[in-house]
Amino acid sequence: MDNHSHHKHSGALKILRTARGQIDGIIKMIEEERYCIDISTQLLAVISLLKKANTTVVNKHVETCIREAIDSGNVDEKIGELETLMKYIEKSL
């Protein structure tokens, strides 16, 4: 991983920071014994943010892989990496 990896994932970091704030709010809601449906709604919002962050990271990885494949000429290896990644994502859905 290069030293500038945090720059290429700045969008994901922003989303994750938002999610972290929402999680803190959910913990407070639970501690205050708030209405379950309200808690669930907030949990679903965080899940949605986490999925969005994951999509952002994966998309950036795909872009990087495509560039590396073009630069190195090692297309088969990069396609294999992407196929492995896609299988993992499918299992997590």
Biopython code that builds the backbone (N, CA, C, O; Angstrom):
import numpy as np
from Bio.PDB.StructureBuilder import StructureBuilder

atoms = [
    (1, "MET", "N", (0.850, -1.180, 0.000)),
    (1, "MET", "CA", (0.000, 0.000, 0.000)),
    (1, "MET", "C", (0.890, 1.235, 0.000)),
    (1, "MET", "O", (1.838, 1.317, 0.780)),
    (2, "ASP", "N", (0.594, 2.187, -0.860)),
    (2, "ASP", "CA", (1.450, 3.361, -0.926)),
    (2, "ASP", "C", (1.092, 4.373, 0.154)),
    (2, "ASP", "O", (0.058, 4.256, 0.812)),
    (3, "ASN", "N", (1.950, 5.357, 0.328)),
    (3, "ASN", "CA", (1.771, 6.351, 1.381)),
    (3, "ASN", "C", (0.594, 7.280, 1.122)),
    (3, "ASN", "O", (0.149, 7.989, 2.025)),
    (4, "HIS", "N", (0.095, 7.281, -0.095)),
    (4, "HIS", "CA", (-1.001, 8.192, -0.434)),
    (4, "HIS", "C", (-2.345, 7.475, -0.482)),
    (4, "HIS", "O", (-3.307, 8.017, -1.025)),
    (5, "SER", "N", (-2.434, 6.273, 0.073)),
    (5, "SER", "CA", (-3.669, 5.507, -0.018)),
    (5, "SER", "C", (-4.828, 6.206, 0.681)),
    (5, "SER", "O", (-5.981, 6.039, 0.285)),
    (6, "HIS", "N", (-4.529, 6.994, 1.728)),
    (6, "HIS", "CA", (-5.611, 7.695, 2.409)),
    (6, "HIS", "C", (-6.243, 8.750, 1.507)),
    (6, "HIS", "O", (-7.424, 9.062, 1.660)),
    (7, "HIS", "N", (-5.467, 9.308, 0.560)),
    (7, "HIS", "CA", (-6.018, 10.294, -0.369)),
    (7, "HIS", "C", (-6.986, 9.632, -1.337)),
    (7, "HIS", "O", (-8.039, 10.190, -1.648)),
    (8, "LYS", "N", (-6.631, 8.444, -1.812)),
    (8, "LYS", "CA", (-7.494, 7.817, -2.797)),
    (8, "LYS", "C", (-8.775, 7.272, -2.163)),
    (8, "LYS", "O", (-9.740, 6.971, -2.864)),
    (9, "HIS", "N", (-8.778, 7.148, -0.840)),
    (9, "HIS", "CA", (-9.983, 6.679, -0.148)),
    (9, "HIS", "C", (-10.609, 7.781, 0.706)),
    (9, "HIS", "O", (-11.299, 7.492, 1.684)),
    (10, "SER", "N", (-10.374, 9.028, 0.344)),
    (10, "SER", "CA", (-10.908, 10.130, 1.144)),
    (10, "SER", "C", (-12.439, 10.120, 1.174)),
    (10, "SER", "O", (-13.041, 10.488, 2.183)),
    (11, "GLY", "N", (-13.062, 9.704, 0.085)),
    (11, "GLY", "CA", (-14.527, 9.621, 0.062)),
    (11, "GLY", "C", (-15.038, 8.592, 1.049)),
    (11, "GLY", "O", (-16.019, 8.832, 1.753)),
    (12, "ALA", "N", (-14.373, 7.444, 1.103)),
    (12, "ALA", "CA", (-14.767, 6.399, 2.043)),
    (12, "ALA", "C", (-14.543, 6.858, 3.480)),
    (12, "ALA", "O", (-15.360, 6.578, 4.357)),
    (13, "LEU", "N", (-13.442, 7.558, 3.723)),
    (13, "LEU", "CA", (-13.175, 8.062, 5.075)),
    (13, "LEU", "C", (-14.276, 9.005, 5.544)),
    (13, "LEU", "O", (-14.715, 8.934, 6.692)),
    (14, "LYS", "N", (-14.715, 9.879, 4.662)),
    (14, "LYS", "CA", (-15.788, 10.817, 5.015)),
    (14, "LYS", "C", (-17.067, 10.058, 5.370)),
    (14, "LYS", "O", (-17.732, 10.378, 6.355)),
    (15, "ILE", "N", (-17.398, 9.070, 4.577)),
    (15, "ILE", "CA", (-18.594, 8.263, 4.833)),
    (15, "ILE", "C", (-18.454, 7.527, 6.165)),
    (15, "ILE", "O", (-19.397, 7.490, 6.955)),
    (16, "LEU", "N", (-17.283, 6.943, 6.417)),
    (16, "LEU", "CA", (-17.067, 6.188, 7.653)),
    (16, "LEU", "C", (-17.117, 7.090, 8.882)),
    (16, "LEU", "O", (-17.614, 6.680, 9.931)),
    (17, "ARG", "N", (-16.616, 8.296, 8.761)),
    (17, "ARG", "CA", (-16.704, 9.229, 9.893)),
    (17, "ARG", "C", (-18.153, 9.586, 10.190)),
    (17, "ARG", "O", (-18.545, 9.707, 11.351)),
    (18, "THR", "N", (-18.945, 9.752, 9.138)),
    (18, "THR", "CA", (-20.372, 10.009, 9.316)),
    (18, "THR", "C", (-21.037, 8.816, 10.010)),
    (18, "THR", "O", (-21.834, 8.985, 10.933)),
    (19, "ALA", "N", (-20.696, 7.609, 9.549)),
    (19, "ALA", "CA", (-21.258, 6.399, 10.150)),
    (19, "ALA", "C", (-20.867, 6.286, 11.617)),
    (19, "ALA", "O", (-21.689, 5.910, 12.454)),
    (20, "ARG", "N", (-19.615, 6.608, 11.933)),
    (20, "ARG", "CA", (-19.153, 6.542, 13.317)),
    (20, "ARG", "C", (-19.984, 7.483, 14.193)),
    (20, "ARG", "O", (-20.359, 7.117, 15.307)),
    (21, "GLY", "N", (-20.269, 8.670, 13.708)),
    (21, "GLY", "CA", (-21.106, 9.612, 14.452)),
    (21, "GLY", "C", (-22.503, 9.067, 14.658)),
    (21, "GLY", "O", (-23.084, 9.213, 15.734)),
    (22, "GLN", "N", (-23.045, 8.434, 13.621)),
    (22, "GLN", "CA", (-24.376, 7.848, 13.749)),
    (22, "GLN", "C", (-24.377, 6.686, 14.740)),
    (22, "GLN", "O", (-25.334, 6.520, 15.496)),
    (23, "ILE", "N", (-23.315, 5.882, 14.743)),
    (23, "ILE", "CA", (-23.225, 4.761, 15.682)),
    (23, "ILE", "C", (-23.202, 5.288, 17.113)),
    (23, "ILE", "O", (-23.864, 4.733, 17.990)),
    (24, "ASP", "N", (-22.444, 6.355, 17.353)),
    (24, "ASP", "CA", (-22.433, 6.957, 18.687)),
    (24, "ASP", "C", (-23.842, 7.394, 19.081)),
    (24, "ASP", "O", (-24.252, 7.227, 20.230)),
    (25, "GLY", "N", (-24.578, 7.952, 18.125)),
    (25, "GLY", "CA", (-25.967, 8.355, 18.389)),
    (25, "GLY", "C", (-26.857, 7.166, 18.692)),
    (25, "GLY", "O", (-27.724, 7.243, 19.563)),
    (26, "ILE", "N", (-26.653, 6.067, 17.982)),
    (26, "ILE", "CA", (-27.452, 4.855, 18.206)),
    (26, "ILE", "C", (-27.171, 4.285, 19.595)),
    (26, "ILE", "O", (-28.092, 3.866, 20.296)),
    (27, "ILE", "N", (-25.906, 4.271, 19.989)),
    (27, "ILE", "CA", (-25.556, 3.779, 21.329)),
    (27, "ILE", "C", (-26.290, 4.608, 22.381)),
    (27, "ILE", "O", (-26.827, 4.058, 23.343)),
    (28, "LYS", "N", (-26.312, 5.915, 22.201)),
    (28, "LYS", "CA", (-27.012, 6.801, 23.140)),
    (28, "LYS", "C", (-28.510, 6.499, 23.144)),
    (28, "LYS", "O", (-29.149, 6.481, 24.196)),
    (29, "MET", "N", (-29.063, 6.260, 21.945)),
    (29, "MET", "CA", (-30.493, 5.921, 21.854)),
    (29, "MET", "C", (-30.799, 4.654, 22.644)),
    (29, "MET", "O", (-31.799, 4.587, 23.360)),
    (30, "ILE", "N", (-29.938, 3.653, 22.511)),
    (30, "ILE", "CA", (-30.157, 2.389, 23.222)),
    (30, "ILE", "C", (-30.032, 2.607, 24.726)),
    (30, "ILE", "O", (-30.844, 2.099, 25.499)),
    (31, "GLU", "N", (-29.026, 3.356, 25.137)),
    (31, "GLU", "CA", (-28.846, 3.644, 26.562)),
    (31, "GLU", "C", (-30.042, 4.389, 27.139)),
    (31, "GLU", "O", (-30.389, 4.207, 28.306)),
    (32, "GLU", "N", (-30.663, 5.219, 26.329)),
    (32, "GLU", "CA", (-31.836, 5.990, 26.760)),
    (32, "GLU", "C", (-33.138, 5.219, 26.566)),
    (32, "GLU", "O", (-34.224, 5.737, 26.824)),
    (33, "GLU", "N", (-33.013, 3.966, 26.104)),
    (33, "GLU", "CA", (-34.170, 3.085, 25.876)),
    (33, "GLU", "C", (-35.204, 3.722, 24.959)),
    (33, "GLU", "O", (-36.403, 3.715, 25.240)),
    (34, "ARG", "N", (-34.713, 4.270, 23.864)),
    (34, "ARG", "CA", (-35.593, 4.880, 22.868)),
    (34, "ARG", "C", (-36.387, 3.800, 22.132)),
    (34, "ARG", "O", (-36.106, 2.608, 22.252)),
    (35, "TYR", "N", (-37.360, 4.238, 21.386)),
    (35, "TYR", "CA", (-38.259, 3.363, 20.633)),
    (35, "TYR", "C", (-37.472, 2.484, 19.662)),
    (35, "TYR", "O", (-36.633, 2.973, 18.905)),
    (36, "CYS", "N", (-37.753, 1.185, 19.695)),
    (36, "CYS", "CA", (-36.996, 0.201, 18.910)),
    (36, "CYS", "C", (-36.997, 0.498, 17.407)),
    (36, "CYS", "O", (-35.981, 0.328, 16.733)),
    (37, "ILE", "N", (-38.129, 0.938, 16.898)),
    (37, "ILE", "CA", (-38.219, 1.210, 15.460)),
    (37, "ILE", "C", (-37.302, 2.375, 15.084)),
    (37, "ILE", "O", (-36.681, 2.360, 14.022)),
    (38, "ASP", "N", (-37.219, 3.376, 15.947)),
    (38, "ASP", "CA", (-36.308, 4.496, 15.685)),
    (38, "ASP", "C", (-34.856, 4.018, 15.684)),
    (38, "ASP", "O", (-34.060, 4.442, 14.847)),
    (39, "ILE", "N", (-34.516, 3.139, 16.619)),
    (39, "ILE", "CA", (-33.161, 2.581, 16.683)),
    (39, "ILE", "C", (-32.880, 1.775, 15.422)),
    (39, "ILE", "O", (-31.819, 1.909, 14.812)),
    (40, "SER", "N", (-33.834, 0.942, 15.037)),
    (40, "SER", "CA", (-33.665, 0.116, 13.841)),
    (40, "SER", "C", (-33.477, 0.979, 12.599)),
    (40, "SER", "O", (-32.634, 0.676, 11.755)),
    (41, "THR", "N", (-34.247, 2.038, 12.485)),
    (41, "THR", "CA", (-34.124, 2.948, 11.344)),
    (41, "THR", "C", (-32.720, 3.530, 11.264)),
    (41, "THR", "O", (-32.144, 3.623, 10.180)),
    (42, "GLN", "N", (-32.170, 3.920, 12.403)),
    (42, "GLN", "CA", (-30.815, 4.469, 12.427)),
    (42, "GLN", "C", (-29.772, 3.399, 12.100)),
    (42, "GLN", "O", (-28.792, 3.675, 11.409)),
    (43, "LEU", "N", (-29.986, 2.183, 12.596)),
    (43, "LEU", "CA", (-29.075, 1.081, 12.260)),
    (43, "LEU", "C", (-29.069, 0.810, 10.762)),
    (43, "LEU", "O", (-28.008, 0.597, 10.175)),
    (44, "LEU", "N", (-30.240, 0.816, 10.142)),
    (44, "LEU", "CA", (-30.315, 0.600, 8.698)),
    (44, "LEU", "C", (-29.611, 1.717, 7.932)),
    (44, "LEU", "O", (-29.003, 1.472, 6.890)),
    (45, "ALA", "N", (-29.695, 2.941, 8.448)),
    (45, "ALA", "CA", (-28.998, 4.060, 7.804)),
    (45, "ALA", "C", (-27.482, 3.854, 7.866)),
    (45, "ALA", "O", (-26.776, 4.144, 6.901)),
    (46, "VAL", "N", (-26.984, 3.354, 8.999)),
    (46, "VAL", "CA", (-25.549, 3.096, 9.132)),
    (46, "VAL", "C", (-25.131, 1.961, 8.210)),
    (46, "VAL", "O", (-24.080, 2.039, 7.574)),
    (47, "ILE", "N", (-25.934, 0.915, 8.130)),
    (47, "ILE", "CA", (-25.628, -0.199, 7.228)),
    (47, "ILE", "C", (-25.520, 0.319, 5.796)),
    (47, "ILE", "O", (-24.618, -0.072, 5.056)),
    (48, "SER", "N", (-26.432, 1.188, 5.413)),
    (48, "SER", "CA", (-26.408, 1.772, 4.078)),
    (48, "SER", "C", (-25.118, 2.570, 3.853)),
    (48, "SER", "O", (-24.508, 2.483, 2.787)),
    (49, "LEU", "N", (-24.714, 3.337, 4.852)),
    (49, "LEU", "CA", (-23.463, 4.099, 4.737)),
    (49, "LEU", "C", (-22.264, 3.173, 4.602)),
    (49, "LEU", "O", (-21.367, 3.439, 3.802)),
    (50, "LEU", "N", (-22.234, 2.084, 5.377)),
    (50, "LEU", "CA", (-21.118, 1.150, 5.305)),
    (50, "LEU", "C", (-21.050, 0.488, 3.930)),
    (50, "LEU", "O", (-19.962, 0.288, 3.389)),
    (51, "LYS", "N", (-22.197, 0.152, 3.373)),
    (51, "LYS", "CA", (-22.219, -0.422, 2.024)),
    (51, "LYS", "C", (-21.694, 0.588, 1.005)),
    (51, "LYS", "O", (-20.959, 0.233, 0.084)),
    (52, "LYS", "N", (-22.082, 1.849, 1.185)),
    (52, "LYS", "CA", (-21.615, 2.895, 0.276)),
    (52, "LYS", "C", (-20.098, 3.066, 0.394)),
    (52, "LYS", "O", (-19.407, 3.223, -0.614)),
    (53, "ALA", "N", (-19.585, 3.036, 1.622)),
    (53, "ALA", "CA", (-18.136, 3.145, 1.824)),
    (53, "ALA", "C", (-17.425, 1.983, 1.153)),
    (53, "ALA", "O", (-16.395, 2.173, 0.507)),
    (54, "ASN", "N", (-17.968, 0.779, 1.302)),
    (54, "ASN", "CA", (-17.367, -0.395, 0.680)),
    (54, "ASN", "C", (-17.360, -0.266, -0.841)),
    (54, "ASN", "O", (-16.357, -0.571, -1.486)),
    (55, "THR", "N", (-18.460, 0.179, -1.404)),
    (55, "THR", "CA", (-18.541, 0.367, -2.848)),
    (55, "THR", "C", (-17.503, 1.379, -3.319)),
    (55, "THR", "O", (-16.881, 1.190, -4.364)),
    (56, "THR", "N", (-17.315, 2.440, -2.560)),
    (56, "THR", "CA", (-16.326, 3.460, -2.895)),
    (56, "THR", "C", (-14.923, 2.869, -2.920)),
    (56, "THR", "O", (-14.152, 3.126, -3.844)),
    (57, "VAL", "N", (-14.593, 2.075, -1.900)),
    (57, "VAL", "CA", (-13.264, 1.448, -1.822)),
    (57, "VAL", "C", (-13.069, 0.466, -2.971)),
    (57, "VAL", "O", (-12.023, 0.461, -3.619)),
    (58, "VAL", "N", (-14.079, -0.364, -3.222)),
    (58, "VAL", "CA", (-13.972, -1.364, -4.284)),
    (58, "VAL", "C", (-13.831, -0.694, -5.646)),
    (58, "VAL", "O", (-13.010, -1.114, -6.461)),
    (59, "ASN", "N", (-14.617, 0.334, -5.897)),
    (59, "ASN", "CA", (-14.525, 1.038, -7.178)),
    (59, "ASN", "C", (-13.136, 1.622, -7.387)),
    (59, "ASN", "O", (-12.595, 1.568, -8.491)),
    (60, "LYS", "N", (-12.560, 2.180, -6.332)),
    (60, "LYS", "CA", (-11.215, 2.739, -6.439)),
    (60, "LYS", "C", (-10.204, 1.627, -6.730)),
    (60, "LYS", "O", (-9.267, 1.815, -7.505)),
    (61, "HIS", "N", (-10.409, 0.461, -6.095)),
    (61, "HIS", "CA", (-9.519, -0.674, -6.333)),
    (61, "HIS", "C", (-9.616, -1.137, -7.791)),
    (61, "HIS", "O", (-8.601, -1.421, -8.428)),
    (62, "VAL", "N", (-10.829, -1.209, -8.305)),
    (62, "VAL", "CA", (-11.026, -1.636, -9.697)),
    (62, "VAL", "C", (-10.318, -0.669, -10.638)),
    (62, "VAL", "O", (-9.632, -1.097, -11.566)),
    (63, "GLU", "N", (-10.480, 0.632, -10.407)),
    (63, "GLU", "CA", (-9.801, 1.624, -11.249)),
    (63, "GLU", "C", (-8.291, 1.411, -11.214)),
    (63, "GLU", "O", (-7.627, 1.439, -12.250)),
    (64, "THR", "N", (-7.756, 1.196, -10.014)),
    (64, "THR", "CA", (-6.318, 0.987, -9.848)),
    (64, "THR", "C", (-5.871, -0.274, -10.570)),
    (64, "THR", "O", (-4.845, -0.273, -11.251)),
    (65, "CYS", "N", (-6.641, -1.355, -10.423)),
    (65, "CYS", "CA", (-6.302, -2.622, -11.085)),
    (65, "CYS", "C", (-6.270, -2.466, -12.597)),
    (65, "CYS", "O", (-5.378, -2.992, -13.263)),
    (66, "ILE", "N", (-7.229, -1.755, -13.127)),
    (66, "ILE", "CA", (-7.289, -1.567, -14.580)),
    (66, "ILE", "C", (-6.061, -0.793, -15.049)),
    (66, "ILE", "O", (-5.446, -1.143, -16.056)),
    (67, "ARG", "N", (-5.708, 0.260, -14.315)),
    (67, "ARG", "CA", (-4.518, 1.035, -14.688)),
    (67, "ARG", "C", (-3.263, 0.173, -14.614)),
    (67, "ARG", "O", (-2.422, 0.210, -15.513)),
    (68, "GLU", "N", (-3.140, -0.611, -13.530)),
    (68, "GLU", "CA", (-1.961, -1.475, -13.376)),
    (68, "GLU", "C", (-1.897, -2.522, -14.486)),
    (68, "GLU", "O", (-0.822, -2.820, -15.005)),
    (69, "ALA", "N", (-3.053, -3.076, -14.845)),
    (69, "ALA", "CA", (-3.091, -4.089, -15.906)),
    (69, "ALA", "C", (-2.629, -3.497, -17.233)),
    (69, "ALA", "O", (-1.880, -4.125, -17.981)),
    (70, "ILE", "N", (-3.085, -2.285, -17.509)),
    (70, "ILE", "CA", (-2.683, -1.629, -18.755)),
    (70, "ILE", "C", (-1.194, -1.324, -18.735)),
    (70, "ILE", "O", (-0.488, -1.563, -19.715)),
    (71, "ASP", "N", (-0.724, -0.794, -17.614)),
    (71, "ASP", "CA", (0.693, -0.418, -17.508)),
    (71, "ASP", "C", (1.616, -1.630, -17.550)),
    (71, "ASP", "O", (2.673, -1.586, -18.180)),
    (72, "SER", "N", (1.218, -2.715, -16.879)),
    (72, "SER", "CA", (2.102, -3.879, -16.762)),
    (72, "SER", "C", (1.883, -4.898, -17.871)),
    (72, "SER", "O", (2.752, -5.729, -18.134)),
    (73, "GLY", "N", (0.742, -4.836, -18.511)),
    (73, "GLY", "CA", (0.419, -5.833, -19.523)),
    (73, "GLY", "C", (0.000, -7.159, -18.908)),
    (73, "GLY", "O", (-0.169, -8.150, -19.619)),
    (74, "ASN", "N", (-0.167, -7.183, -17.598)),
    (74, "ASN", "CA", (-0.501, -8.409, -16.885)),
    (74, "ASN", "C", (-2.013, -8.483, -16.645)),
    (74, "ASN", "O", (-2.470, -8.525, -15.503)),
    (75, "VAL", "N", (-2.761, -8.498, -17.718)),
    (75, "VAL", "CA", (-4.220, -8.416, -17.647)),
    (75, "VAL", "C", (-4.829, -9.648, -16.980)),
    (75, "VAL", "O", (-5.741, -9.515, -16.165)),
    (76, "ASP", "N", (-4.338, -10.848, -17.314)),
    (76, "ASP", "CA", (-4.923, -12.078, -16.756)),
    (76, "ASP", "C", (-4.850, -12.103, -15.235)),
    (76, "ASP", "O", (-5.813, -12.484, -14.569)),
    (77, "GLU", "N", (-3.707, -11.698, -14.685)),
    (77, "GLU", "CA", (-3.553, -11.690, -13.226)),
    (77, "GLU", "C", (-4.535, -10.719, -12.583)),
    (77, "GLU", "O", (-5.150, -11.045, -11.568)),
    (78, "LYS", "N", (-4.690, -9.533, -13.162)),
    (78, "LYS", "CA", (-5.598, -8.530, -12.616)),
    (78, "LYS", "C", (-7.048, -8.976, -12.732)),
    (78, "LYS", "O", (-7.848, -8.715, -11.833)),
    (79, "ILE", "N", (-7.398, -9.645, -13.826)),
    (79, "ILE", "CA", (-8.758, -10.173, -13.964)),
    (79, "ILE", "C", (-9.012, -11.208, -12.881)),
    (79, "ILE", "O", (-10.094, -11.239, -12.296)),
    (80, "GLY", "N", (-8.032, -12.050, -12.609)),
    (80, "GLY", "CA", (-8.160, -13.035, -11.531)),
    (80, "GLY", "C", (-8.382, -12.382, -10.186)),
    (80, "GLY", "O", (-9.217, -12.840, -9.405)),
    (81, "GLU", "N", (-7.641, -11.307, -9.899)),
    (81, "GLU", "CA", (-7.815, -10.575, -8.644)),
    (81, "GLU", "C", (-9.232, -10.012, -8.542)),
    (81, "GLU", "O", (-9.871, -10.106, -7.494)),
    (82, "LEU", "N", (-9.714, -9.430, -9.635)),
    (82, "LEU", "CA", (-11.058, -8.847, -9.632)),
    (82, "LEU", "C", (-12.130, -9.923, -9.470)),
    (82, "LEU", "O", (-13.124, -9.706, -8.778)),
    (83, "GLU", "N", (-11.937, -11.071, -10.097)),
    (83, "GLU", "CA", (-12.906, -12.161, -9.947)),
    (83, "GLU", "C", (-12.964, -12.634, -8.495)),
    (83, "GLU", "O", (-14.045, -12.887, -7.964)),
    (84, "THR", "N", (-11.803, -12.752, -7.859)),
    (84, "THR", "CA", (-11.761, -13.146, -6.454)),
    (84, "THR", "C", (-12.487, -12.116, -5.593)),
    (84, "THR", "O", (-13.254, -12.478, -4.700)),
    (85, "LEU", "N", (-12.247, -10.847, -5.858)),
    (85, "LEU", "CA", (-12.902, -9.771, -5.123)),
    (85, "LEU", "C", (-14.413, -9.845, -5.300)),
    (85, "LEU", "O", (-15.157, -9.711, -4.328)),
    (86, "MET", "N", (-14.867, -10.053, -6.516)),
    (86, "MET", "CA", (-16.307, -10.106, -6.775)),
    (86, "MET", "C", (-16.957, -11.288, -6.077)),
    (86, "MET", "O", (-18.081, -11.166, -5.591)),
    (87, "LYS", "N", (-16.279, -12.434, -6.013)),
    (87, "LYS", "CA", (-16.835, -13.589, -5.294)),
    (87, "LYS", "C", (-16.979, -13.276, -3.820)),
    (87, "LYS", "O", (-17.976, -13.650, -3.202)),
    (88, "TYR", "N", (-15.999, -12.596, -3.247)),
    (88, "TYR", "CA", (-16.055, -12.222, -1.839)),
    (88, "TYR", "C", (-17.219, -11.278, -1.592)),
    (88, "TYR", "O", (-17.955, -11.436, -0.618)),
    (89, "ILE", "N", (-17.390, -10.297, -2.471)),
    (89, "ILE", "CA", (-18.486, -9.326, -2.320)),
    (89, "ILE", "C", (-19.830, -10.034, -2.419)),
    (89, "ILE", "O", (-20.737, -9.743, -1.640)),
    (90, "GLU", "N", (-19.972, -10.956, -3.362)),
    (90, "GLU", "CA", (-21.227, -11.688, -3.524)),
    (90, "GLU", "C", (-21.569, -12.469, -2.252)),
    (90, "GLU", "O", (-22.734, -12.525, -1.858)),
    (91, "LYS", "N", (-20.568, -13.070, -1.608)),
    (91, "LYS", "CA", (-20.809, -13.827, -0.373)),
    (91, "LYS", "C", (-21.263, -12.925, 0.763)),
    (91, "LYS", "O", (-22.015, -13.353, 1.638)),
    (92, "SER", "N", (-20.805, -11.665, 0.750)),
    (92, "SER", "CA", (-21.121, -10.766, 1.850)),
    (92, "SER", "C", (-22.479, -10.097, 1.712)),
    (92, "SER", "O", (-22.940, -9.444, 2.648)),
    (93, "LEU", "N", (-23.127, -10.247, 0.567)),
    (93, "LEU", "CA", (-24.428, -9.581, 0.354)),
    (93, "LEU", "C", (-25.564, -10.315, 1.000)),
    (93, "LEU", "O", (-26.712, -9.880, 0.909)),
]
sb = StructureBuilder()
sb.init_structure("model")
sb.init_model(0)
sb.init_chain("A")
sb.init_seg("    ")
for serial, (resi, resn, name, xyz) in enumerate(atoms, 1):
    if name == "N":
        sb.init_residue(resn, " ", resi, " ")
    sb.init_atom(name, np.array(xyz, "f"), 0.0, 1.0, " ", f" {name:<3s}", serial, name[0])
structure = sb.get_structure()
